[in-house]
Amino acid sequence: MGNREDLLAGARRCLEEKGYLRTTVRDIAAAAGVSSAAIGYHFGSREALLNQALFAALDEWGAEVGSLSGVGDSAEERYADVWTRKIRSFSEQRWLWTASVEGFLHAQTSPEMLAILAAGQRASRRQIAAKLRGVPEAEVAEADVRGLGSVQMALLTGVMTQWLTDPEQAPDGRELVAGLRGLADLLEDPAGRPGPQLGSTDG
C-alpha cells in the first residue's frame, strides 16, 4: 500500500482502539508506519483523515448490515429480522458507533465536518426511503424521503444510543415492531381519544 492507504488503515485501527476524540496525529502515524507530515500532505488534517476512515467504515457497515431485506413470512417478521441484524452489529462493532457519536460531537465545533454529516444524512434519508418502498432513489417521493427516511434514521440513532447506554434493556427487533404498531394505533384511534402528548414530560 502507498502512504495514503497506509494512513487510512492506521486511522481505522486507531478508531477501533482509541476512538475519535482520543486519537492523535502521532497515534495515526505510528499505526500507519509513516511520518506525521504525511497526514497533512495527503489529507490536510487529522480530522479529515479520521472522517474519511470513519465514513468508509460506515459504508462497509451499510453494505453488510444496512440492507432492508429481512427473513420471515410476513412484513412484520422481515422488518423485525432487519433490526435484529442491525442490533447485533452494535455489539460486534461497538467501536464504530462510539466513534460515530464522538465524531458528531466534534462536528458541533467544526462547520466543515457538520456540512459533510448533513449532506450524508440527506443522502441516507433518500436511500432508506427508496429501499423501504422498493423503488430507485430517483423515483422515491419527497414525502417518503422526509417521512419514512427520517423516521427510519431516527430509529437507528435512538436504538443505537439505547444499546450503547444499556444493552440489556435496549429493545430488540420484535419490540420495535410492537412499538411502531402501538404508535400507529394511537394515531389512528377511531374513538378520537387524545393522542400522545409529545410536549409532555412523559416523552
C-alpha positions as CSV (number, residue, x, y, z in Angstrom):
1,M,0.0,0.0,0.0
2,G,1.0,3.6,-0.5
3,N,1.2,6.2,2.3
4,R,-2.4,7.3,1.7
5,E,-3.8,3.8,2.0
6,D,-1.5,3.1,5.0
7,L,-2.8,6.2,6.7
8,L,-6.4,5.2,6.2
9,A,-5.7,1.7,7.6
10,G,-3.8,3.2,10.5
11,A,-6.6,5.7,11.2
12,R,-9.2,2.9,11.2
13,R,-7.1,0.9,13.6
14,C,-6.9,3.9,15.9
15,L,-10.6,4.5,15.7
16,E,-11.1,0.9,16.7
17,E,-8.7,1.0,19.6
18,K,-8.9,4.6,20.9
19,G,-11.9,6.2,19.4
20,Y,-12.3,9.5,17.5
21,L,-11.5,12.1,20.2
22,R,-8.5,10.4,21.8
23,T,-6.7,9.6,18.6
24,T,-3.7,11.9,17.9
25,V,-1.7,12.6,14.8
26,R,1.2,10.7,16.4
27,D,-1.1,7.7,17.1
28,I,-2.1,7.5,13.4
29,A,1.4,8.0,12.1
30,A,2.7,5.2,14.4
31,A,-0.1,2.8,13.4
32,A,0.5,3.6,9.7
33,G,4.2,3.4,9.9
34,V,4.7,6.8,8.2
35,S,5.7,10.3,9.2
36,S,3.2,12.7,10.8
37,A,3.9,15.1,7.9
38,A,2.3,12.6,5.5
39,I,-1.1,13.2,7.2
40,G,-1.1,16.9,6.2
41,Y,0.2,16.1,2.7
42,H,-2.4,13.5,1.9
43,F,-5.4,14.7,3.9
44,G,-4.8,18.2,5.2
45,S,-5.6,17.4,8.8
46,R,-6.1,14.7,11.4
47,E,-9.9,15.3,11.4
48,A,-10.1,15.0,7.6
49,L,-8.3,11.6,7.7
50,L,-10.3,10.3,10.6
51,N,-13.5,11.4,8.9
52,Q,-12.6,9.6,5.7
53,A,-11.7,6.4,7.6
54,L,-14.9,6.6,9.7
55,F,-17.2,7.2,6.7
56,A,-15.5,4.3,4.8
57,A,-16.3,2.0,7.8
58,L,-19.9,3.2,7.9
59,D,-20.2,2.5,4.2
60,E,-18.9,-1.0,4.8
61,W,-21.4,-1.5,7.6
62,G,-24.2,-0.3,5.2
63,A,-23.2,-2.8,2.6
64,E,-23.0,-5.7,5.1
65,V,-25.8,-4.9,7.5
66,G,-27.8,-1.9,6.2
67,S,-29.9,-4.0,3.8
68,L,-33.6,-3.6,4.4
69,S,-34.4,-7.2,3.3
70,G,-35.2,-9.4,6.2
71,V,-36.2,-13.0,6.7
72,G,-39.7,-14.1,7.6
73,D,-43.2,-15.0,6.3
74,S,-44.7,-11.5,7.0
75,A,-43.6,-7.9,6.5
76,E,-43.5,-7.5,10.3
77,E,-41.3,-10.6,10.7
78,R,-38.9,-9.4,8.0
79,Y,-38.7,-5.9,9.4
80,A,-38.0,-7.3,12.9
81,D,-35.3,-9.5,11.4
82,V,-33.7,-6.5,9.8
83,W,-33.5,-4.8,13.2
84,T,-32.2,-8.0,14.9
85,R,-29.2,-7.9,12.5
86,K,-28.7,-4.2,13.0
87,I,-28.7,-4.5,16.8
88,R,-26.3,-7.4,16.6
89,S,-23.9,-5.2,14.8
90,F,-24.0,-2.7,17.6
91,S,-22.3,-5.3,19.8
92,E,-19.9,-6.7,17.1
93,Q,-18.8,-3.2,16.0
94,R,-19.3,-1.1,19.2
95,W,-16.2,0.9,18.3
96,L,-17.9,2.1,15.1
97,W,-20.8,3.6,16.9
98,T,-18.9,5.2,19.7
99,A,-16.6,6.7,17.2
100,S,-19.6,8.0,15.2
101,V,-21.1,9.6,18.3
102,E,-17.7,11.2,19.1
103,G,-17.4,12.4,15.5
104,F,-20.9,14.0,15.8
105,L,-19.9,15.8,19.0
106,H,-16.7,17.1,17.4
107,A,-18.7,18.3,14.4
108,Q,-20.6,20.7,16.6
109,T,-17.5,22.9,16.6
110,S,-16.4,22.1,13.1
111,P,-18.7,23.7,10.4
112,E,-16.9,21.8,7.6
113,M,-17.5,18.4,9.2
114,L,-21.1,19.4,10.2
115,A,-21.8,20.2,6.5
116,I,-20.4,16.8,5.5
117,L,-22.5,15.0,8.0
118,A,-25.6,16.9,6.9
119,A,-25.0,16.0,3.3
120,G,-24.6,12.4,4.2
121,Q,-27.8,12.5,6.3
122,R,-29.8,13.9,3.4
123,A,-28.5,11.2,1.1
124,S,-29.2,8.5,3.6
125,R,-32.8,9.6,4.1
126,R,-33.4,9.2,0.3
127,Q,-31.6,5.9,0.1
128,I,-33.5,4.4,3.1
129,A,-36.9,5.6,1.8
130,A,-36.2,4.2,-1.6
131,K,-35.3,0.8,-0.2
132,L,-38.4,0.7,2.0
133,R,-40.6,1.5,-0.9
134,G,-38.6,-0.8,-3.3
135,V,-38.1,1.9,-5.9
136,P,-35.0,3.5,-7.4
137,E,-33.7,6.5,-5.5
138,A,-34.5,8.8,-8.4
139,E,-38.2,7.8,-8.2
140,V,-38.8,8.0,-4.4
141,A,-41.3,10.6,-3.4
142,E,-40.0,13.5,-1.5
143,A,-42.7,12.9,1.1
144,D,-41.3,9.5,1.7
145,V,-37.8,10.9,2.0
146,R,-38.9,13.3,4.7
147,G,-41.2,10.8,6.4
148,L,-40.1,7.2,6.0
149,G,-36.4,8.1,5.6
150,S,-36.4,10.4,8.6
151,V,-38.2,8.0,10.9
152,Q,-36.0,5.0,10.0
153,M,-32.9,7.1,10.6
154,A,-34.3,8.3,13.9
155,L,-35.0,4.7,15.0
156,L,-31.4,3.7,14.1
157,T,-29.9,6.5,16.0
158,G,-32.2,6.1,19.0
159,V,-31.8,2.3,19.2
160,M,-28.1,2.6,18.8
161,T,-27.7,5.1,21.7
162,Q,-30.0,3.0,23.9
163,W,-27.9,-0.1,23.2
164,L,-24.6,1.8,23.9
165,T,-26.0,3.1,27.2
166,D,-27.9,0.0,28.5
167,P,-27.6,-3.0,26.1
168,E,-29.5,-5.4,28.4
169,Q,-32.6,-3.2,28.4
170,A,-32.4,-1.9,24.8
171,P,-35.3,-3.1,22.6
172,D,-35.0,-6.0,20.2
173,G,-36.5,-6.2,16.7
174,R,-39.8,-7.6,17.7
175,E,-40.2,-5.0,20.5
176,L,-39.5,-2.2,17.9
177,V,-42.2,-3.6,15.6
178,A,-44.7,-3.8,18.6
179,G,-43.8,-0.2,19.5
180,L,-44.4,1.1,16.0
181,R,-47.7,-0.8,15.9
182,G,-48.6,0.9,19.2
183,L,-47.8,4.4,17.8
184,A,-49.8,3.7,14.7
185,D,-52.8,2.6,16.8
186,L,-52.6,5.9,18.8
187,L,-52.5,7.9,15.6
188,E,-55.5,6.1,14.0
189,D,-57.7,5.7,17.1
190,P,-61.2,5.7,15.7
191,A,-62.7,6.8,19.0
192,G,-61.0,10.1,18.7
193,R,-59.3,9.8,22.1
194,P,-56.4,12.2,22.7
195,G,-53.2,11.1,21.1
196,P,-49.8,11.1,22.7
197,Q,-48.8,14.4,24.3
198,L,-45.5,14.9,22.5
199,G,-44.6,18.0,24.5
200,S,-45.2,16.5,27.9
201,T,-42.5,15.4,30.4
202,D,-43.6,11.8,29.9
203,G,-41.9,11.8,26.4
